[in-house]
Amino acid sequence: PERINPGDKINTLTKIRKVTSGSTPEIAKRIDMLYSSVIEAGTYLAPSIKVAEASKAIENAQRDLNISFVNELALIFDRMDIDTSDVLEAAGTKWNFLNYKPGLVGGHCISVDPYYLAYKAGELGYTPEVILSGRKVNDNMGTFVANKLIKLMINKGVVVKGANILILGFSFKENCPDTRNTKVIDVINELKSYSANVYVYDPWVNPGNVKEEFNLEVLSSIKDIKWDAILLAVAHKEFLNIDFTAVLASLDLKRRLLILSVLQPCHTVLSVLASTIEILTVPSFTGTS
C-alpha cells in the first residue's frame, strides 16, 4: 500500500517505512526485497495482501477519527466562546495527549479510505458507527467555517449579498498543488449560497485544472479588487509574504475584515492593525496519504 505525504520535502518516499506483501510467500519475499533496495527506512513484510491493505485503511481511518474528535471539540468550544487552540495547548502539557488540530480534511486518502472500510463492513452485515460518525463531522467542517465567516461579517456590519470574499488557498493541504477532494470547495459553495462574490487565489494550483474540475477561476493577483473579507483556507508559505497592509489600505475603515487560518506568524505581522481587523482563526489540516 502507498505511503506518501504530498508536499513534504522531509518525509519523502525512501524515508517512510513500507508495508509489503504478495499473492504467495515467494512473491511477497521478492516484493519485499525490491522495496528494501530503495526504501531507506526499511520495510515490513505483512503476512497477506489483506493485512497490508487493511493496515493502510486503518492508518487513515485512525487519523480521520482523531481529527474529527478535535473538530467536534472546536464546534463545542465555539458555542462556549472558548479558543480551541488554547484548550489543546493546555491539554498538550500531558505526556500522552495526542496532538491533533481541527480543520478541513481533504485529499485522496484520509477522507476516502474510511468509506472503503465502512463499505466492506456493511457488506459483512456490520455498520461501523464510530468511523461514519467521524466522517460526518469532518465533512461538515466546510459549512461551519463558511457560516462562521458569514456571522462575523454580519456582526461587523458587512452586507453579505454582493460582498467580495477572497479565499487564499484551494489545494487540499499547504505547499502542495494537489486539489483532489479539497474541502475548500465546500466553504466556497456555502459562501456562494449567501449570494456573495467568492474569489480564489492559490499560487500552487493549476488554474486550468481548477477551472475544468471545479468551474472556478483562480486569480493571478489579489490587488485589483476591494475585499470585504479574506479567508486564509490553506497555509501556503507564500501567504506569509503577502503585504496585507497594502491590500487593506484601499478599504473603508469600517469594512476592514481579515479572516486568518493557521499562519499564526501573520498575527504578529498584523498586530499594528489589530484595531481595524477582526481576526478569526480557522485551523487548516495538514494531511498525509
Residue frames as qw, qx, qy, qz and C-alpha x, y, z in Angstrom:
[[0.000, 0.885, 0.465, 0.000, 0.00, 0.00, 0.00],
 [0.358, 0.654, -0.006, 0.667, 1.02, 3.58, -0.71],
 [0.488, -0.725, -0.264, 0.407, 2.63, 5.72, 1.97],
 [0.419, 0.331, 0.108, 0.838, 3.43, 9.21, 0.75],
 [0.163, -0.733, -0.403, 0.524, 2.97, 12.71, 2.10],
 [0.431, 0.675, 0.333, 0.497, 2.32, 15.20, -0.74],
 [0.004, 0.921, -0.022, 0.390, 4.22, 18.45, -0.34],
 [0.696, -0.683, 0.210, 0.077, 6.50, 17.05, 2.39],
 [0.526, 0.727, -0.424, 0.123, 10.16, 17.53, 1.46],
 [0.235, -0.573, 0.721, -0.310, 11.42, 15.74, 4.58],
 [0.625, -0.016, 0.749, -0.219, 9.34, 12.57, 4.86],
 [0.478, 0.471, -0.480, -0.565, 9.88, 11.51, 1.27],
 [0.903, 0.107, -0.275, -0.313, 9.21, 8.10, -0.31],
 [0.690, 0.274, -0.613, 0.270, 12.50, 6.49, 0.71],
 [0.063, 0.313, -0.607, 0.728, 12.25, 7.75, 4.29],
 [0.684, -0.166, 0.209, -0.679, 8.86, 6.24, 5.12],
 [0.300, -0.180, 0.935, -0.053, 8.81, 2.59, 6.17],
 [0.538, 0.171, -0.483, -0.670, 6.99, 0.47, 3.60],
 [0.679, -0.011, 0.653, -0.336, 4.46, -2.29, 4.29],
 [0.363, 0.370, -0.695, -0.498, 4.76, -5.02, 1.66],
 [0.686, 0.022, 0.678, -0.263, 3.10, -8.32, 0.79],
 [0.240, 0.315, -0.716, -0.575, 2.35, -10.61, -2.14],
 [0.803, 0.012, -0.200, -0.561, -0.07, -13.17, -3.52],
 [0.941, -0.078, -0.313, 0.103, 2.23, -16.02, -2.44],
 [0.649, -0.699, 0.110, 0.281, 5.00, -16.23, 0.19],
 [0.699, 0.021, 0.322, 0.638, 7.64, -16.40, -2.55],
 [0.249, 0.688, 0.310, 0.608, 6.31, -13.36, -4.41],
 [0.394, -0.905, -0.144, -0.068, 5.91, -11.49, -1.11],
 [0.703, -0.491, 0.173, 0.484, 9.60, -12.00, -0.33],
 [0.542, 0.269, 0.366, 0.707, 10.63, -10.83, -3.80],
 [0.016, -0.852, -0.299, -0.430, 8.45, -7.72, -3.50],
 [0.553, -0.821, -0.037, 0.135, 9.88, -7.00, -0.06],
 [0.706, -0.219, 0.255, 0.623, 13.45, -7.37, -1.34],
 [0.368, 0.566, 0.363, 0.643, 12.70, -5.00, -4.21],
 [0.206, -0.909, -0.170, -0.319, 11.36, -2.29, -1.93],
 [0.720, -0.617, 0.031, 0.316, 14.14, -2.89, 0.59],
 [0.676, 0.116, 0.226, 0.692, 16.63, -1.89, -2.08],
 [0.166, 0.541, 0.214, 0.796, 15.18, 1.62, -2.36],
 [0.467, -0.784, -0.215, -0.349, 13.38, 2.33, 0.93],
 [0.298, 0.481, -0.570, 0.596, 15.98, 3.64, 3.38],
 [0.485, -0.407, 0.368, -0.681, 13.57, 3.47, 6.32],
 [0.157, -0.114, 0.974, -0.119, 13.10, -0.27, 5.81],
 [0.544, -0.109, -0.539, -0.634, 10.12, -2.48, 5.08],
 [0.483, -0.110, 0.708, -0.503, 7.57, -4.55, 6.97],
 [0.296, 0.048, -0.850, -0.433, 6.52, -7.82, 5.34],
 [0.629, -0.070, 0.309, -0.710, 2.83, -8.35, 6.14],
 [0.441, -0.062, 0.895, -0.038, 1.53, -11.96, 6.20],
 [0.394, 0.492, 0.747, 0.210, -1.01, -11.29, 3.42],
 [0.116, 0.326, 0.326, 0.880, -2.21, -8.66, 0.97],
 [0.384, -0.714, -0.509, -0.289, -5.41, -8.33, 3.01],
 [0.591, -0.607, -0.260, 0.464, -3.42, -7.46, 6.12],
 [0.414, -0.058, 0.159, 0.894, -1.30, -4.95, 4.19],
 [0.063, -0.464, -0.437, -0.768, -4.30, -3.20, 2.65],
 [0.494, -0.718, -0.485, -0.062, -6.24, -3.26, 5.92],
 [0.557, -0.419, -0.183, 0.693, -3.29, -1.60, 7.65],
 [0.190, 0.165, 0.264, 0.931, -3.42, 1.22, 5.11],
 [0.294, -0.611, -0.532, -0.508, -7.15, 1.66, 5.61],
 [0.570, -0.703, -0.397, 0.154, -6.91, 1.90, 9.39],
 [0.485, -0.132, -0.053, 0.863, -3.90, 4.25, 9.30],
 [0.016, -0.269, -0.270, -0.924, -6.04, 6.80, 7.51],
 [0.484, -0.602, -0.541, -0.334, -9.26, 5.97, 9.35],
 [0.599, -0.484, -0.405, 0.492, -7.50, 6.45, 12.68],
 [0.282, -0.072, 0.017, 0.956, -6.14, 9.84, 11.64],
 [0.212, -0.428, -0.470, -0.743, -9.54, 10.85, 10.29],
 [0.566, -0.617, -0.544, -0.053, -11.18, 9.94, 13.59],
 [0.528, -0.364, -0.282, 0.714, -8.59, 11.76, 15.68],
 [0.097, 0.086, 0.174, 0.976, -9.13, 14.90, 13.64],
 [0.362, -0.517, -0.561, -0.536, -12.92, 14.52, 13.78],
 [0.547, -0.549, -0.537, 0.334, -12.67, 14.45, 17.58],
 [0.309, -0.343, -0.123, 0.879, -10.88, 17.81, 17.77],
 [0.082, -0.264, -0.458, -0.845, -13.19, 19.17, 15.06],
 [0.447, -0.614, -0.614, -0.215, -16.16, 18.31, 17.25],
 [0.486, -0.496, -0.352, 0.627, -14.40, 19.93, 20.19],
 [0.176, -0.014, 0.176, 0.968, -13.98, 23.06, 18.05],
 [0.276, -0.475, -0.566, -0.615, -17.72, 23.09, 17.34],
 [0.546, -0.626, -0.540, 0.139, -18.47, 22.76, 21.05],
 [0.468, -0.391, -0.176, 0.773, -15.91, 25.32, 22.22],
 [0.081, 0.264, 0.338, 0.900, -17.12, 27.78, 19.59],
 [0.412, -0.642, -0.509, -0.398, -20.53, 27.72, 21.26],
 [0.643, -0.607, -0.330, 0.331, -18.83, 28.15, 24.64],
 [0.155, 0.961, -0.118, 0.197, -16.77, 31.10, 23.35],
 [0.672, -0.583, 0.396, 0.228, -13.53, 29.29, 24.19],
 [0.369, 0.724, -0.525, -0.252, -10.46, 29.33, 21.93],
 [0.997, 0.025, -0.025, -0.065, -9.93, 25.71, 20.88],
 [0.649, 0.515, -0.392, 0.399, -6.20, 26.22, 20.29],
 [0.189, -0.620, 0.492, -0.581, -5.80, 27.44, 23.88],
 [0.865, -0.256, 0.249, -0.352, -7.55, 24.33, 25.19],
 [0.947, 0.265, -0.142, 0.111, -5.44, 21.99, 23.05],
 [0.358, 0.641, -0.469, 0.491, -2.24, 23.73, 24.12],
 [0.461, -0.529, 0.474, -0.531, -3.16, 23.31, 27.77],
 [0.957, -0.064, 0.177, -0.220, -4.15, 19.66, 27.33],
 [0.785, 0.513, -0.299, 0.174, -0.95, 19.06, 25.38],
 [0.088, -0.715, 0.582, -0.378, 1.10, 19.55, 28.52],
 [0.827, -0.238, 0.462, -0.214, 0.15, 15.98, 29.50],
 [0.219, -0.473, 0.776, 0.355, 2.67, 13.48, 28.13],
 [0.304, 0.142, 0.919, 0.206, 0.16, 11.14, 26.50],
 [0.410, 0.684, 0.327, -0.506, -2.21, 13.70, 24.97],
 [0.604, 0.282, 0.565, 0.486, -2.37, 13.29, 21.17],
 [0.066, -0.532, 0.069, 0.842, -1.51, 16.46, 19.27],
 [0.288, 0.447, 0.715, 0.454, -4.19, 16.91, 16.60],
 [0.052, 0.278, 0.060, -0.957, -5.59, 20.16, 15.25],
 [0.484, 0.579, 0.592, -0.282, -9.09, 20.91, 13.90],
 [0.086, 0.519, -0.384, -0.758, -9.65, 21.83, 10.29],
 [0.752, 0.433, -0.115, -0.484, -10.63, 20.75, 6.79],
 [0.573, -0.255, 0.770, 0.120, -9.93, 17.09, 5.96],
 [0.702, 0.597, -0.089, -0.377, -9.49, 16.53, 2.24],
 [0.052, -0.552, 0.803, 0.216, -7.18, 14.71, -0.13],
 [0.711, 0.209, -0.528, -0.414, -7.33, 11.34, -1.82],
 [0.478, 0.091, -0.845, 0.222, -6.61, 9.13, 1.21],
 [0.039, -0.052, -0.711, 0.700, -7.64, 10.23, 4.68],
 [0.463, 0.208, 0.234, -0.829, -11.08, 11.48, 3.68],
 [0.679, 0.248, -0.463, -0.513, -11.70, 8.50, 1.38],
 [0.358, 0.213, -0.904, 0.101, -10.25, 5.33, 2.92],
 [0.287, 0.010, 0.719, -0.632, -12.67, 5.24, 5.89],
 [0.703, 0.271, 0.012, -0.657, -15.52, 4.79, 3.39],
 [0.576, 0.313, -0.735, -0.175, -13.81, 1.73, 1.90],
 [0.102, 0.103, -0.891, 0.430, -13.62, 0.19, 5.35],
 [0.449, 0.166, 0.453, -0.752, -17.21, 1.14, 6.14],
 [0.684, 0.305, -0.334, -0.573, -18.44, -0.25, 2.82],
 [0.478, 0.211, -0.853, 0.010, -16.75, -3.60, 3.38],
 [0.104, 0.006, 0.786, -0.609, -18.11, -3.75, 6.91],
 [0.585, 0.225, 0.150, -0.764, -21.60, -3.10, 5.55],
 [0.644, 0.270, -0.618, -0.362, -21.22, -5.96, 3.08],
 [0.384, 0.079, -0.882, 0.262, -20.49, -8.19, 6.06],
 [0.472, -0.607, -0.606, -0.207, -23.57, -7.02, 7.95],
 [0.498, -0.516, -0.359, 0.597, -21.90, -4.58, 10.34],
 [0.144, 0.900, 0.183, 0.369, -22.48, -0.81, 10.49],
 [0.609, -0.051, -0.295, 0.735, -19.33, 0.99, 11.74],
 [0.154, -0.911, -0.380, -0.034, -20.86, 3.81, 13.75],
 [0.463, -0.706, 0.081, 0.529, -17.64, 5.42, 15.00],
 [0.457, -0.037, 0.501, 0.734, -15.97, 5.57, 11.58],
 [0.128, 0.607, 0.587, 0.520, -19.03, 7.03, 9.85],
 [0.286, -0.888, -0.318, 0.168, -19.68, 9.46, 12.68],
 [0.469, -0.521, 0.206, 0.683, -16.17, 10.83, 12.31],
 [0.323, 0.225, 0.584, 0.710, -16.67, 11.22, 8.57],
 [0.037, -0.807, -0.550, -0.212, -19.92, 13.12, 9.14],
 [0.364, -0.826, -0.102, 0.418, -18.23, 15.60, 11.46],
 [0.434, -0.340, 0.396, 0.734, -15.31, 16.21, 9.12],
 [0.262, 0.407, 0.658, 0.577, -17.49, 16.55, 6.04],
 [0.099, -0.873, -0.467, -0.097, -19.47, 19.33, 7.72],
 [0.496, -0.523, -0.078, 0.689, -16.48, 21.49, 8.68],
 [0.269, 0.194, 0.387, 0.860, -16.51, 23.46, 5.43],
 [0.222, -0.710, -0.515, -0.425, -20.05, 24.60, 6.16],
 [0.548, -0.702, -0.304, 0.337, -19.04, 25.54, 9.70],
 [0.474, -0.220, 0.126, 0.844, -16.11, 27.65, 8.51],
 [0.082, 0.401, 0.468, 0.784, -18.25, 29.46, 5.93],
 [0.365, -0.757, -0.486, -0.242, -21.06, 30.18, 8.38],
 [0.572, -0.555, -0.202, 0.569, -18.56, 31.38, 10.96],
 [0.324, -0.003, 0.250, 0.912, -17.28, 33.88, 8.41],
 [0.119, -0.571, -0.539, -0.608, -20.78, 34.98, 7.43],
 [0.483, -0.753, -0.436, 0.100, -21.76, 35.60, 11.06],
 [0.517, -0.415, -0.039, 0.748, -18.60, 37.60, 11.66],
 [0.184, 0.233, 0.393, 0.870, -19.27, 39.72, 8.58],
 [0.281, -0.698, -0.536, -0.382, -22.84, 40.39, 9.70],
 [0.558, -0.679, -0.317, 0.355, -21.66, 41.33, 13.19],
 [0.423, -0.290, 0.128, 0.849, -19.20, 43.79, 11.65],
 [0.308, 0.708, 0.217, -0.598, -21.95, 45.38, 9.58],
 [0.009, -0.336, 0.700, 0.630, -20.76, 44.00, 6.25],
 [0.761, 0.313, 0.099, -0.560, -23.58, 43.27, 3.79],
 [0.593, -0.181, 0.766, 0.168, -23.05, 39.66, 2.72],
 [0.649, 0.589, 0.479, 0.053, -25.05, 39.76, -0.50],
 [0.487, 0.845, 0.005, 0.218, -22.71, 41.00, -3.20],
 [0.432, -0.820, 0.357, 0.119, -19.72, 41.12, -0.84],
 [0.645, 0.596, -0.473, 0.061, -16.29, 40.35, -2.30],
 [0.779, -0.521, 0.342, -0.063, -14.74, 37.46, -0.39],
 [0.443, 0.649, -0.618, -0.023, -11.21, 36.28, -1.11],
 [0.954, -0.265, 0.133, -0.033, -10.25, 32.67, -0.42],
 [0.111, 0.762, -0.638, -0.024, -6.49, 32.22, -0.02],
 [0.170, -0.290, 0.942, -0.023, -5.59, 28.65, -0.94],
 [0.783, 0.138, -0.123, -0.594, -7.52, 25.93, -2.72],
 [0.541, 0.264, -0.799, 0.002, -5.39, 22.76, -2.65],
 [0.776, -0.453, -0.401, -0.180, -6.28, 20.13, -0.06],
 [0.720, -0.562, -0.111, 0.390, -3.16, 20.91, 2.00],
 [0.062, -0.946, 0.169, 0.268, -0.43, 23.51, 2.27],
 [0.086, -0.689, 0.627, 0.353, 2.56, 23.86, -0.07],
 [0.400, 0.062, 0.896, 0.183, 1.11, 21.31, -2.46],
 [0.271, 0.167, -0.384, -0.867, -0.67, 21.67, -5.85],
 [0.128, -0.198, -0.963, -0.131, -3.00, 18.69, -5.27],
 [0.403, -0.087, 0.079, -0.908, -6.69, 19.63, -5.35],
 [0.472, -0.148, -0.834, -0.245, -8.15, 16.13, -5.14],
 [0.504, -0.581, -0.639, -0.002, -11.14, 16.14, -2.81],
 [0.211, 0.154, -0.306, 0.915, -10.24, 19.57, -1.44],
 [0.177, -0.639, -0.720, 0.204, -12.75, 20.68, 1.17],
 [0.090, -0.315, -0.022, 0.944, -12.15, 24.34, 0.40],
 [0.172, -0.206, -0.640, -0.720, -14.78, 23.89, -2.30],
 [0.315, -0.578, -0.750, 0.065, -17.35, 23.22, 0.45],
 [0.228, -0.532, -0.265, 0.771, -16.51, 26.58, 2.01],
 [0.005, -0.130, 0.395, 0.910, -16.82, 28.31, -1.34],
 [0.228, -0.363, -0.776, -0.463, -20.16, 26.72, -2.23],
 [0.298, -0.630, -0.641, 0.320, -21.62, 27.62, 1.16],
 [0.162, -0.458, -0.055, 0.872, -20.48, 31.23, 0.83],
 [0.072, -0.036, -0.577, -0.813, -21.97, 31.43, -2.66],
 [0.197, -0.519, -0.825, -0.109, -25.31, 30.26, -1.29],
 [0.181, -0.704, -0.387, 0.567, -25.45, 33.64, 0.51],
 [0.440, 0.839, 0.259, 0.189, -25.07, 35.44, -2.86],
 [0.344, -0.808, 0.281, 0.387, -21.54, 36.58, -2.06],
 [0.649, 0.703, -0.290, 0.001, -18.91, 37.04, -4.76],
 [0.791, -0.488, 0.343, 0.139, -16.24, 34.46, -3.95],
 [0.532, 0.754, -0.385, 0.008, -12.76, 34.57, -5.47],
 [0.934, -0.280, 0.115, 0.191, -9.85, 32.15, -5.17],
 [0.277, 0.840, -0.460, 0.081, -6.12, 32.86, -5.11],
 [0.872, -0.346, 0.335, 0.083, -3.65, 29.98, -4.92],
 [0.199, 0.788, -0.523, -0.258, -0.11, 30.18, -6.38],
 [0.373, -0.313, 0.873, 0.039, 0.31, 26.40, -6.16],
 [0.644, 0.336, 0.670, -0.155, -2.61, 25.03, -8.13],
 [0.223, 0.062, 0.653, 0.721, -3.02, 24.75, -11.90],
 [0.343, 0.308, 0.180, -0.869, -5.72, 27.29, -12.87],
 [0.491, 0.176, -0.604, -0.603, -6.73, 25.24, -15.91],
 [0.336, -0.099, -0.933, 0.082, -7.29, 22.11, -13.85],
 [0.064, 0.301, 0.621, -0.721, -9.31, 24.02, -11.25],
 [0.418, 0.285, -0.141, -0.851, -11.45, 25.56, -13.99],
 [0.491, 0.102, -0.761, -0.412, -12.05, 22.18, -15.63],
 [0.361, -0.165, -0.896, 0.197, -12.82, 20.23, -12.47],
 [0.145, -0.485, -0.635, 0.584, -14.50, 22.82, -10.25],
 [0.178, 0.741, 0.453, 0.463, -15.56, 25.53, -12.73],
 [0.371, -0.865, -0.127, 0.312, -13.67, 28.14, -10.70],
 [0.479, 0.767, -0.140, 0.403, -11.39, 30.91, -11.86],
 [0.719, -0.445, -0.154, 0.511, -8.11, 31.27, -9.96],
 [0.071, 0.996, -0.016, -0.053, -6.92, 34.87, -9.64],
 [0.753, 0.332, -0.157, 0.545, -3.42, 35.82, -10.76],
 [0.210, 0.259, -0.319, 0.887, -3.41, 38.82, -8.40],
 [0.274, -0.623, -0.702, 0.209, -5.36, 40.00, -5.37],
 [0.251, -0.290, -0.122, 0.915, -4.68, 43.71, -5.80],
 [0.058, -0.166, -0.469, -0.865, -7.42, 44.67, -8.26],
 [0.456, -0.544, -0.599, -0.371, -10.47, 44.08, -6.08],
 [0.222, -0.457, 0.427, -0.748, -11.62, 45.74, -2.85],
 [0.468, -0.128, -0.874, 0.039, -12.22, 42.90, -0.42],
 [0.561, -0.571, -0.011, -0.599, -14.90, 42.74, 2.24],
 [0.802, -0.453, 0.363, -0.142, -13.46, 39.59, 3.78],
 [0.458, 0.562, -0.688, -0.036, -10.38, 37.41, 3.35],
 [0.905, -0.308, 0.217, -0.197, -10.34, 33.77, 4.41],
 [0.139, 0.613, -0.776, -0.042, -6.96, 32.07, 4.67],
 [0.931, -0.041, 0.013, -0.364, -8.03, 28.49, 3.96],
 [0.957, 0.096, -0.081, 0.262, -4.69, 26.83, 3.19],
 [0.450, -0.834, 0.172, 0.269, -1.37, 27.68, 4.86],
 [0.777, 0.488, 0.028, 0.397, 0.86, 28.10, 1.80],
 [0.603, -0.371, -0.070, 0.703, 4.26, 29.58, 2.68],
 [0.269, 0.372, 0.310, 0.833, 3.76, 32.30, 0.04],
 [0.274, -0.798, -0.429, -0.322, 0.96, 33.81, 2.10],
 [0.599, -0.573, -0.203, 0.522, 3.48, 34.82, 4.76],
 [0.400, -0.126, 0.217, 0.882, 4.89, 37.35, 2.30],
 [0.067, 0.702, 0.556, 0.440, 1.62, 39.00, 1.30],
 [0.127, 0.065, -0.232, 0.962, 1.57, 42.70, 2.15],
 [0.126, -0.622, -0.773, 0.015, -1.79, 42.71, 3.89],
 [0.139, -0.592, -0.220, 0.763, -1.27, 46.34, 4.87],
 [0.048, 0.215, -0.467, -0.856, -1.30, 47.32, 1.19],
 [0.145, -0.330, -0.870, -0.338, -4.31, 45.12, 0.50],
 [0.207, -0.664, -0.663, 0.277, -6.26, 46.73, 3.31],
 [0.220, -0.290, -0.037, 0.931, -5.15, 50.29, 2.61],
 [0.138, -0.131, -0.490, -0.851, -7.79, 50.83, -0.06],
 [0.322, -0.492, -0.801, -0.111, -10.67, 49.71, 2.13],
 [0.348, -0.686, -0.037, -0.638, -13.05, 51.83, 4.15],
 [0.003, -0.374, 0.754, -0.541, -12.02, 51.57, 7.80],
 [0.667, -0.082, 0.390, -0.630, -15.47, 50.29, 8.72],
 [0.915, 0.268, -0.101, -0.284, -15.16, 47.45, 6.22],
 [0.245, 0.595, -0.758, 0.108, -11.72, 46.17, 7.14],
 [0.878, -0.218, 0.286, -0.316, -12.09, 42.49, 7.82],
 [0.396, 0.518, -0.755, -0.063, -9.43, 39.80, 7.68],
 [0.928, -0.241, 0.127, -0.256, -10.05, 36.16, 8.47],
 [0.143, 0.657, -0.740, 0.024, -6.92, 34.21, 9.30],
 [0.979, -0.116, 0.010, -0.164, -6.24, 30.47, 9.37],
 [0.956, -0.021, -0.033, 0.292, -3.19, 28.57, 10.55],
 [0.578, 0.452, -0.152, 0.662, -0.48, 31.08, 9.70],
 [0.510, -0.749, -0.333, 0.261, -0.01, 32.28, 13.24],
 [0.493, -0.174, 0.061, 0.850, 3.01, 34.48, 12.31],
 [0.064, 0.544, 0.427, 0.719, 0.52, 36.69, 10.48],
 [0.421, -0.807, -0.412, 0.046, -0.91, 37.68, 13.84],
 [0.535, -0.505, 0.010, 0.677, 2.41, 39.34, 14.62],
 [0.315, 0.181, 0.430, 0.827, 2.63, 40.97, 11.20],
 [0.149, -0.601, -0.494, -0.610, -0.85, 42.41, 11.58],
 [0.419, -0.499, -0.589, 0.477, -0.68, 43.35, 15.25],
 [0.133, -0.194, -0.043, 0.971, -0.35, 47.04, 14.41],
 [0.327, -0.138, -0.442, -0.823, -3.68, 46.84, 12.59],
 [0.151, -0.235, -0.931, 0.234, -5.48, 44.97, 15.35],
 [0.181, 0.384, 0.428, -0.798, -7.86, 47.84, 15.99],
 [0.499, 0.424, -0.169, -0.737, -9.24, 47.69, 12.45],
 [0.502, 0.221, -0.782, -0.297, -9.02, 43.98, 11.71],
 [0.817, -0.251, 0.290, -0.430, -11.19, 41.20, 13.07],
 [0.232, 0.454, -0.857, -0.077, -9.08, 38.06, 13.32],
 [0.897, -0.100, 0.187, -0.389, -10.65, 34.61, 13.25],
 [0.074, -0.474, 0.870, 0.116, -8.51, 31.51, 13.49],
 [0.912, 0.172, 0.097, -0.359, -9.80, 28.58, 11.46],
 [0.401, -0.512, 0.726, 0.222, -7.04, 25.94, 11.55],
 [0.728, 0.456, -0.361, -0.364, -6.27, 24.05, 8.37],
 [0.921, -0.220, 0.316, -0.054, -5.44, 20.39, 8.23],
 [0.134, 0.654, -0.712, -0.218, -2.04, 19.02, 7.32],
 [0.937, 0.054, 0.160, -0.307, -2.75, 15.64, 5.78],
 [0.202, -0.454, 0.831, 0.249, -0.82, 12.56, 4.76],
 [0.802, 0.269, -0.250, -0.471, -1.51, 9.80, 2.30]]
